[in-house]
Amino acid sequence: MSVDVRKIADLGPAERAGFFDRDAGIEAVRSDVRGIVERVREEGDVAVREFTSEFDGVEVGNLEITDRCERAYDEVDEEVREAIETAAANVREFHEAQVPEDWREEFGPGRELGRRFRPLERVGVYVPGGTAAYPSSAIMGVVPATVAGVDHVSVVTPPAEEVNPVTLAAIHAAGADVVYSVGGAQAVAALAYGTETITRVQKVVGPGNRWVTAAKAEVRGDVEIDFLAGPSEVAVVADETADPGLVAAELVAQAEHDPSASVVAVTDDAETAEAVAEAADEQASAREREEVIREALANDASGVLLARSMSEAILFAEEYAPEHLSIVADDDESILERIDSAGSVFLGPHTPVAAGDYASGTNHVLPTNGGAHVTGGLSVETFVRSTTVQRLSSEGLADLGETITTLADAEGLEAHAESVRIRLKGREEDH
């Protein structure tokens, strides 16, 4: 199956909908997930164990595996341990730069206003796992929470007969306080409502499959979540100076995640477009997950697109609002200035998305399905809440008094107005 080049101008309504109406695919499992969530909420550990046996084929002894993570850290190859520590250090350094500082300032005579920031007390991080190894997801979820100062960081990760030790080692290195061997919708429900073993949290974050995402949608309102993320995405904006092989490599790399991954290259140069399509086809043939890659390249939200101008390419990228945006062009900074909606941006030919996935320091837990139009990825701010603070002097209140009472009276809230007048009256009597 070859990769075709299509012109943006020729896309019909259905084709455009394929690119822009992406979703996480959770409705197909929402009803089943609702039942799982309710049972965990009502039955606690009993339901967690039953669903773990049913869905993962594992009879879990102790749900808590914090000690196993520590042992795994000591037992993994030194080279792997060093890579984990380097990645965690880079992520920690970048997120430490995000920690907000309390402030207060004078806003006119006698009017002192400010904000203060405090971390959440308890958060839960979902780390995909089982037989697969996702150490990077552990680092990306746990490190920002610890940097923010969260008191208790719980991690849930799916069980297996032999859980990959690299994932467990990364969870330990990232600084999790407690780790539970449970995955899927039942893990999200356990974090949201608590069980006999699993501590209830205030917020659940982290990527997962559609069952995990549907569970986050189901518990939202009873617990905070980061966002509802779907399959992985990348859009590459390229001009005639781009190396087609490097552009194709970004598409293929993201496509190997999932058959539903969305991978797009858009350029205003016809020769570049054809070369990217050809290179993607050739590279897919050389990859171990070729079948998955080809399915992703062929889905409705993927393709190599030819724009009539760079402006049209930029408008497409902005509307697409990708999880990952790669810009490989001579004037990449200028192009970036014109695109507001992207989860994370990768500039230049030497900045593969994989750098952000693992070790550059930025976070790889990012919004998908166009979510970048309204939100950003996981950060320190995800784990803190802000409070505004104000202090008025007698003079400051007097200066605002007429404005406050006039508006309060206009809204019919007499007691609001009187709460100000009584103070102003006392001030007049003192004088």
N, C-alpha and C positions, 0 to 999 in steps of 0.2 A: 504494500500500500504506500503510494508516494504522497508527499505533502504538496498540496496545491497552493498556488498564489491567487488571492482574490483581491479585487479592487474595492476599497471602502465605498466608493461612489455607487457601485453596482449591488451592494448588499440590500436585499429586500427586507420587509418588516420582520419576517420570521427569522432571517439570519441575524438581523440586528438584535432581536430579542434573545437569541442564543448567546450572544456575547454579553449583553447587559442585564439580562434577567436571571442571573445565576442565583442558586440557593443551596442551602446545606443538605437538602434532601431528607429533612427530618420528618416530614408529614407522613411518610410511609410507615414509620415506626412509632409515631407519637402515641397511638393508643396503647400499644404494648408497653411502651416506656412508662406511661401513666400508671399502669397496673404494677409495674416493678417498683416505682417510687412509693406508691401507697402502701405496698406490703412492707417495704423497708421502714417506712415511717411508723407503721403499726407494730411490726414484729422484730425490728432491730437486727441483732446478730443472726438470729435464726434464718431470716429471709436472705441476709447477705450470704450466708453459707450455702443455702439452697441454690441461689442464682449463680454463685461461683461454680458450684458443681455442675449445674445445668449448662451454663454458657462457656465456661473455661475448661470443663472436664477435669477439675482439680479439687480434691478434698483438702481444704486448708485447715491446718492445725491452729496455731496461733495466728490471728489476723495481724498482730503487730510484728514487724520484722526489722525494727530499728537496729538491733544488734547484728543482724545479717548484713545490713548495709555497711556497718563499720568493718566487719570481717572481710567483706568483698573489697573494700577500699585497700586493705592491707594485702590482699591476695592477688589483685590484678597485676598484670605486667607493669613494670616500672615505666615503660614508655607510654602506656595508656594512662597511668596515673599522672604522669607529668603533663600530658596533653589535657587531661581533665582540669588540673590545677591551673594551667596557663589560660585555658578558656574561661574558667571561673574568675580568675583574677582580672582578666580583661573586661568581662561583663560587670564585675563589681566596681571597677574603676570608673567605667562609663556611667553606671547608675548612681554612684556616689556624687557625681557632678549634678545630678538631678534633685538632690534632697533640698526641699524648699526651706527657707529660713523665715521664722516669725518676724513680723515688722509692725511698727506703729509710727504714725506721722501726724503732724498737726495739719488739719485741713480748715484753715481759718481760725480766728480767735476763739479759744476755749472749746475747740472740737478736735478731739484726738481719736483717730480711727486706725484700725489695723487688722491683720489676720494672724492666726496661729495655726500650726499644723501638728497633728498627732496621728501616730500609726494606729491601724486596727489592732485589736488584741489577738484575734484568732483567724487564720486563713487556711484554706485547703488548696493544694496544688495537685492537679491531675497530671501524671506523667505516663504517657503511653508506654507499654512494655510487653509483658508476657515473654515470648521467646525472642522478640526483637529487641534491639538495643537502641534506646533513645536517650543517651546521657545528656545531649544538648538541651532537650526539653526540661530535664531536671534543673539544669543550671539556669535556664531562662526563666523558670517559674519561681524557684526558691530564692535565688540570689537577690533580686529586687525587693522581695518581701523582707529579707533579713537586713538589707541596707536601709529600708524604710523604718526598721525598728519594731517590726511585728513581734509580739511576745511569744506566740506559739504558731509554728508553721507545720501543718500536717501534710503529708504526701500520701496519695493513693496511687498504686501502680498495679496493673493486672498480674495475676499469678500465672505460673506455669510449673510443670514438673521440675524444670530447671530455669529459674528466672535468670536472665542474662546478668552476670555479675558487673558488667561495665555500667549498666543503668543504676544498679544499687550503689556502686562506688561513687558515681556522680551525685546521687541524692545525698550521700553522706558528706561529700566534699562541698556541696552547695550550702550545707548548714541546716538541713531539716531537723526539727525537734523530734518528730515521731513519724514512722512510716508504716503504712498498712498494705497488706497484700490483698487488694481487692480492686477490681476494675469495672468498666462499663457503667450502665445507668445506676446500678446498685451502689457503686462507689460515690457517685455524685449525690445520691439520695442520703447515704450515710453521713456524708460531710454536712449536708444541708440540715438534717434533723437530729443527727447524733444517734448512736446506738450504745449498748452496754460497754462496748470496747472503743468505739470511734468517737472522738470529741466533736461536738457540733461547732461549726465555724461561722464567721460572719460573711465570708466571701469565698467563692470557688472560682479558680482560674485554671487555665491550661487547655491545650488542644486535645482532641480525641475524635473518635469516629462519630458517625451520625447518631448512634445510640447515646453516646456521651453528650453530644450537642443537644439532642432532644431532651435529655434529662435536665440539662442546664436551663433549657427553655421552660420545662415543667416546674422547676423549683424556684425560678426567678420570681421575686416578690416575697418569698419566705427567707431567701438568702440572696445576697448580691452576687452577681457574676461579672466576668470581664466582658465578654461578648459571645455571640453565636458564630462560630467559625466553621466554614465548610472546607472542601478540598483545596489544596495548595494552588497558588496562582503566580504567574509572572507575566509581565508585559515588557518587551524590549523595544525602545525607540531608537532607531539606527539611521544614520545617513550614509552617504556613499563612501565615507572614510572607514566605516566599520569593517572588521574582519568577519566575513560571513560564518566562518567556522566557529568563532567565539560566540556569536549570536545564537547559532544553532545549538551550541553546547549548553547555553542557559535554558533553552526550550527543553532539550532532552533531559537535563538534570532535574528540572521541576516536574517533567512528565513521569519520571520514574516513581514518584510518590504514589500515584493513584490513577486508575483509568479515568477518573472524573476530574483530574487536575486541569486547570485552565492555563494554557500557554500560548502567548501571542507575540509575534514580532511585527512591527509596523515601520515602514520606511517609505520615503518619497522617491527612492531610486529603484527602477525596475530591475536592473542588473543585480543589485544587492538582494532584492526580494527573491529572485530566482535562485541565486547562489545559496541563500539561507535555507530555502526549501530543500534544495538538493543535499546540502550538508546535513540537515536534520535527518533526512532519510538515510544517509550513509552512516551517521553516528548511531542512529537507533539500531541498526543491524549489528553493531559491534557491542552493544550493551547487554548485560546479563538479563535485565528485565525488559527485553525488547517488546514482548507482547503488551505489557502494561504501558510502555512508552507510546507504542503505536495507537493504542486505544485513546490515550490522552490527546495525542496530536490530532486525532480524527474527531474528537467530540465537538459539540456545537459552539463551545466557548473558546476554541483554540484555532490557530491558523497563522499563516503568513499573509499580511495585508499590505497592499500597495496604496499609498496615499497620493493625491494629486499635488500635494505640497507638504512641507514640514508643518505648517499651521494645521492642516487637516489631520496629520499624524498626532500632533499634540492634543487637539480637541478629542480625538478618539481615546488617547491615553487618559485624559482627564475624566471622560465619561466612564471609561472602564474601571477606574479607581482600583488598581491592582494591589494585591497584598505586597508583591515585590515589583518595583519598577527599576529596570536597568536602562540607562541612557548611554549609548555608545555613539557619540557624535563629536564632530570637531568643536561645536559650541555647546557643550553639554550644560554648562552653568546657565546659559541663556534659556535653554529648553526647560531646565528645572524651574526657573523663575515663573514659567507659564503653566506649571502643573501643580495644583494644590492638593490633589487627592491621591495619596498613595500611602501604603503602610510603612514601607521602608524603601529608600532610594539608593541605588548603586551606580556611581558615576565612573565612567571611563572603562577602557578595555582591561584594566588590571584589577577590577573589583567584582569578582563573581558573587552571585547571591550566596553561594556556599560559605563565603567569608562571614557574612552576617548570620548565617545558620549556625555557625560553630564558634567562632573565635574573635571576630573583630571587636566585639564589645557591645554592639547594639542588640536589641532583643528580637528574637524571631517569632514570638507569639504576637501575631498581627491580624488585623481585621481582613476578612475576605467578603466575597459577594457584594462588593460595592460599599462595604462598611467604612472604608477609608474616606468616604464623603463626609462622615460625621464624627469619626473617632480615630484615635491612634492606637498603637500597640501597647503591650504590657510595659509598665514603667514604674518608677518609685511612686508616682502619683496614684497609681492603681491601688496602693496599699495605705494611703493616708486620707484623712478627712480634714477639712479646714473649718475654722470657726472665726467669724468676724468679731472684733472687740471694739468697743467705743466708750469714751468717757467725755461728758460735757461738763464744762464749768457752768456756774450760774450765768455768766455772761454769754456763754455759748448757747445755752438753752434760750435765753432771752432773744438772741439773734435769730433763732429758728422758730420761736414761739408762734408768730403770726402765720407762718407757712404751714406749720403742723396743724394748728387749730382750724385754719380755713379748710384744709383738705379733709380733716376728720369730720368737721361739720357737714361738708359736702357729701360725705359718704354716709351720713346719718349715724355716726359712731360718737355719741355725745360723751361717753365715758373716756374715750381716747383723748378727746379735746380737753376734758376736765382734768385728766391726769397731768396735763401740761399747765393749764391755768392755775391749778392749786399751787404749783411750784412757783409760778411767776408771781402769784399774789403774795406768797411768803417772802419772795425776794423784795417786792415793793414795800412790804411792811417793815423789813429789816432796814430799808433805806429811809 
